[in-house]
Amino acid sequence: MKMLSCKFKGHSLKQIATDSLYKEEFQCVNCKQQFTTDGYGRMVKLSKYWRENNRYFETVLANQKSA
């Protein structure tokens, strides 16, 4: 039933990762799907590729801050 709610009304997103200023991760309150923003600011599903990409981006930014 919750999946139908998301299909008709759209996802109700809550931000779950607030560590970084540049990357955002969200989770739907109803169906528990996770999303992130790509380089263009579009919402995409948080797959293994995007999760690794976000972690890599975090480490690059952390190295730049410490240098």
SVG drawing of the C-alpha trace seen along z (x, -y; Angstrom):
<svg xmlns="http://www.w3.org/2000/svg" viewBox="-2 -23 51 25">
<polyline fill="none" stroke="black" stroke-width="0.4" points="0.0,0.0 2.8,-2.4 4.4,-1.8 1.1,-2.8 1.2,-6.0 4.6,-6.9 3.5,-5.9 0.5,-8.3 1.6,-11.1 5.3,-11.0 8.0,-10.2 8.0,-11.9 11.7,-12.5 13.7,-13.0 17.3,-14.0 19.5,-11.2 23.1,-12.4 24.0,-15.9 27.7,-15.4 28.7,-17.3 27.7,-20.6 28.1,-19.2 26.3,-15.8 22.8,-15.0 21.2,-11.7 17.5,-11.2 15.2,-8.4 11.5,-8.0 9.4,-7.9 6.9,-5.4 8.8,-3.0 12.4,-3.4 14.0,-3.9 17.1,-6.0 18.0,-8.8 20.9,-11.2 21.7,-14.2 23.9,-13.8 26.3,-16.4 23.5,-18.3 21.3,-18.4 18.8,-15.8 17.5,-13.1 18.7,-9.6 18.3,-6.3 21.1,-5.6 22.7,-2.6 26.1,-1.0 27.7,-3.3 26.3,-6.5 27.1,-5.4 30.8,-4.7 30.9,-8.0 29.7,-9.9 32.2,-8.3 35.0,-9.0 33.9,-12.6 34.0,-12.9 37.6,-11.6 38.8,-14.0 37.2,-16.9 38.7,-15.8 42.2,-15.6 41.8,-19.0 40.8,-20.5 43.8,-19.0 46.3,-20.1"/>
</svg>
